[in-house]
Amino acid sequence: MKNHLICIILLLTVFGCSSDKKERAGTGPDQVADSTLNGKIIKTADMRFRVKNVQTTKEKLADLIKTEGGTIAEFNIHSQIRENEKVKYTTDSLLELISYRVEGLVVARVPAEKLDNFTNQVVKMAVFIDDQSLKLDNQSLTYLSNQLKRQNKQEAITQLRKTDEKKTRGAEKSLEIRDADVDHQINNLEIDQKVKFSTVTLNFYQDNTVKKIIVGNDNLSDYRPDFFRRLWLSLQNGWSIFKEFILILADLWMLILIVIVGYLLFRRYRSKRLRV
């Protein structure tokens, strides 16, 4: 009886070891390569197009992205002034004419399997397509390289634990390998996210628009009184200047008297000299 039990235990041990070896062999580089190279393709799309109204298009795009299960990564609306002019409207106001162009930018993350349907829906919003492109970037080899390097590093960490676990140098080396292992893992996670969600960059604009705005007149010369009022004010100002001149002469009466007396004496002296 004991011999039978010993045989059964030996058989179970042998089968267990062989199955463990098969599992390890099944997760080797060849199987990882076969499963990975099926496709780690990153899709990115770019579009530039003209629309009737940028703000309305932005709202429609937001609804469409939400419906498709995507998210908006970046959004911007910018108005570029092409020409600006002010003309007289009334005495105290001006009519400002502004010619400008509105441009919009939306960067979205859309599920890769819905990318074609999404871009087709965007095309229907456009009046005119300036440019449309799709880029496929196969990251399968990079992904496979990261996986294989991770396996090698995990095996190296296991060996270090067995041999140099109590040594400081071995611990530092193990930490460096672990950090590198984390970097490869994060890199693969980023690739997975980019494969799952495609990045779509949408640039759109509308035709030049003219905006009319009534603003205050900042030209001070337009606030001057009319001609007749200014003429009357000038006459009043002239009369005031004349009165001031009279007052100045009154202040200088002594000087004026000396000038008159001197002139009379000079004239008398000259007449006597002519008689001689």
C-alpha positions in Angstrom: 0.0 0.0 0.0 2.8 2.3 0.9 4.5 1.5 -2.4 1.4 2.5 -4.3 1.2 5.9 -2.5 4.8 6.6 -3.1 4.3 5.9 -6.9 1.3 8.2 -7.1 3.1 11.1 -5.4 6.1 10.7 -7.7 3.8 10.7 -10.8 2.0 13.9 -9.6 5.3 15.6 -9.0 6.6 14.7 -12.5 3.4 15.9 -14.2 3.4 19.1 -12.1 7.0 19.9 -13.1 6.3 19.2 -16.8 3.2 21.3 -16.8 5.1 24.2 -15.1 7.8 24.0 -17.7 5.1 24.0 -20.4 3.5 27.1 -18.9 6.9 28.9 -18.7 7.6 27.9 -22.3 4.2 29.2 -23.3 5.0 32.6 -22.0 8.3 32.9 -23.7 9.5 35.4 -26.3 7.9 33.5 -29.2 4.4 33.6 -27.7 4.8 37.2 -26.6 5.8 38.1 -30.1 2.9 36.3 -31.6 0.3 38.0 -29.3 1.9 41.5 -29.6 2.6 41.7 -33.3 -1.1 41.2 -34.0 -1.3 45.0 -33.9 -0.2 47.9 -31.8 -1.1 50.6 -34.4 -1.5 54.2 -33.3 -3.9 56.2 -35.5 -3.8 60.0 -35.6 -5.9 62.2 -37.8 -5.7 65.9 -38.8 -8.3 68.0 -40.6 -8.6 71.7 -41.6 -11.9 72.9 -43.0 -14.2 75.9 -43.4 -17.5 76.2 -41.6 -20.4 78.6 -41.5 -20.0 79.4 -37.8 -17.1 78.5 -35.6 -19.0 78.6 -32.3 -21.8 76.5 -33.5 -19.4 73.9 -35.0 -17.5 73.8 -31.7 -20.7 72.9 -29.9 -21.6 70.2 -32.4 -18.1 68.7 -32.2 -18.4 68.6 -28.4 -21.7 66.6 -28.7 -20.3 64.3 -31.3 -17.1 63.6 -29.3 -19.2 62.8 -26.3 -21.5 60.5 -28.3 -18.6 58.6 -29.7 -17.2 58.0 -26.2 -14.2 60.4 -26.6 -12.9 63.4 -24.7 -11.6 66.9 -25.6 -7.9 67.3 -24.8 -7.6 70.9 -26.1 -9.9 73.7 -27.2 -9.3 77.2 -28.4 -11.2 79.9 -30.4 -9.3 82.9 -31.7 -10.4 86.0 -33.6 -7.9 87.6 -35.9 -8.6 91.2 -37.0 -7.8 91.9 -40.6 -8.9 95.5 -40.9 -10.2 98.2 -38.6 -11.6 101.6 -39.5 -13.6 104.4 -37.7 -16.0 106.8 -39.5 -17.9 109.7 -38.2 -21.5 108.7 -37.2 -22.7 111.7 -35.1 -21.0 114.6 -33.4 -20.1 112.6 -30.3 -20.0 109.1 -31.8 -18.1 107.0 -34.4 -19.1 103.9 -36.3 -16.3 101.4 -35.9 -16.0 98.8 -38.7 -14.0 95.6 -37.9 -13.2 93.0 -40.5 -12.1 89.8 -38.7 -11.7 86.0 -39.0 -12.6 83.5 -36.4 -10.6 80.3 -36.1 -11.2 77.3 -33.9 -9.0 74.4 -32.6 -10.2 71.1 -31.1 -7.9 68.3 -30.1 -9.9 65.2 -29.3 -9.3 61.6 -28.1 -11.7 59.2 -29.9 -11.9 55.4 -29.7 -9.8 54.0 -32.5 -12.6 51.7 -33.8 -14.9 54.8 -34.2 -12.3 57.0 -35.9 -13.6 56.6 -39.4 -17.2 57.2 -38.4 -16.2 60.3 -36.4 -14.2 61.9 -39.3 -17.1 61.2 -41.7 -19.5 63.0 -39.3 -17.0 66.0 -39.1 -16.8 66.2 -42.9 -20.6 66.8 -43.0 -20.2 69.9 -40.8 -17.7 71.5 -43.3 -18.4 73.9 -46.1 -15.0 73.2 -47.6 -12.2 70.8 -46.7 -8.7 72.3 -46.9 -6.8 69.3 -45.8 -7.4 65.9 -44.3 -4.8 63.3 -43.3 -4.6 60.0 -41.4 -1.3 58.6 -40.0 -0.8 55.0 -38.8 2.2 54.4 -36.5 2.9 50.7 -35.8 4.4 50.4 -32.3 4.3 46.6 -32.1 8.1 46.1 -32.1 8.6 48.8 -29.5 5.8 47.2 -27.4 7.4 43.7 -27.8 10.9 45.1 -26.9 9.5 46.6 -23.7 7.9 43.3 -22.8 11.0 41.2 -23.4 13.2 43.7 -21.5 10.8 43.5 -18.6 11.0 39.7 -18.5 14.8 39.9 -18.6 14.8 42.4 -15.8 12.5 40.4 -13.6 14.7 37.4 -14.0 17.8 39.5 -13.2 16.0 40.8 -10.0 15.3 37.2 -9.0 18.9 36.2 -9.4 20.1 39.2 -7.4 17.8 38.3 -4.6 19.3 34.9 -4.4 23.0 36.0 -4.6 23.4 39.6 -3.5 20.3 40.3 -1.5 22.3 41.2 1.7 24.9 43.3 -0.1 24.5 47.1 -0.6 25.8 47.0 -4.1 23.4 44.3 -5.1 20.5 46.2 -3.6 21.3 49.3 -5.5 21.6 47.3 -8.7 18.3 45.7 -8.1 16.7 49.1 -7.5 18.0 50.4 -10.9 16.7 47.4 -12.7 13.3 47.9 -11.0 13.1 51.5 -12.1 14.0 50.6 -15.6 11.3 47.9 -15.5 8.7 50.5 -14.4 9.7 52.8 -17.3 9.1 50.0 -19.8 5.8 49.2 -18.1 4.7 52.9 -18.3 5.8 53.1 -21.9 3.6 50.1 -22.8 0.7 51.6 -20.9 1.0 54.8 -22.9 1.1 52.8 -26.2 -2.0 50.9 -25.1 -3.8 54.2 -24.4 -2.8 55.6 -27.8 -3.8 52.5 -29.6 -7.2 52.5 -27.9 -7.9 56.2 -28.3 -6.9 58.0 -31.5 -5.8 61.6 -31.4 -7.7 63.9 -33.8 -6.7 67.5 -34.4 -9.4 69.7 -36.0 -8.6 73.2 -37.3 -11.7 75.1 -38.6 -12.5 78.6 -39.6 -15.3 80.8 -41.0 -15.4 83.5 -43.7 -14.3 87.0 -42.8 -17.0 88.8 -40.9 -17.6 92.6 -40.6 -18.7 93.9 -37.2 -20.3 97.3 -36.8 -20.0 99.0 -33.4 -21.0 102.5 -32.4 -18.3 104.0 -30.0 -17.7 107.4 -28.4 -15.9 110.0 -30.5 -12.4 110.5 -29.1 -11.5 113.2 -31.7 -11.6 116.4 -29.6 -11.6 118.7 -32.6 -15.2 117.5 -33.4 -16.4 118.9 -30.2 -15.6 122.6 -31.1 -18.6 125.0 -31.4 -20.0 126.0 -34.8 -18.6 128.9 -36.9 -21.0 131.7 -35.8 -20.6 130.9 -32.1 -16.9 130.8 -32.5 -17.0 134.1 -34.4 -19.0 135.7 -31.6 -16.6 134.3 -29.0 -13.7 135.7 -31.0 -15.3 139.2 -31.0 -15.8 139.0 -27.3 -12.3 137.8 -26.8 -11.0 140.7 -29.1 -12.9 143.3 -27.0 -11.4 141.8 -23.8 -7.9 142.0 -25.3 -8.6 145.7 -26.3 -9.7 146.6 -22.8 -6.6 145.0 -21.4 -4.5 147.0 -23.8 -6.1 150.2 -22.6 -5.4 149.3 -19.0 -1.8 148.6 -19.9 -1.5 152.1 -21.5 -3.0 153.6 -18.4 -0.4 152.0 -16.3 2.3 153.5 -18.6 0.9 157.1 -18.7 4.1 158.6 -17.3 6.2 156.9 -20.0 3.8 158.0 -22.7 3.9 161.6 -21.4 7.7 161.6 -21.4 7.7 160.3 -25.0 5.2 163.0 -26.1 7.2 165.9 -24.4 10.4 164.6 -25.9 8.9 164.5 -29.3 7.6 168.1 -29.0 11.0 169.4 -27.8 12.8 167.6 -30.6 10.4 169.1 -33.1 10.8 172.6 -31.7 14.6 172.3 -31.7 14.5 171.1 -35.3 12.3 174.0 -36.5 14.7 176.6 -34.9 17.7 175.1 -36.6 16.0 175.2 -40.0 15.3 179.0 -39.5 19.0 179.7 -38.8 
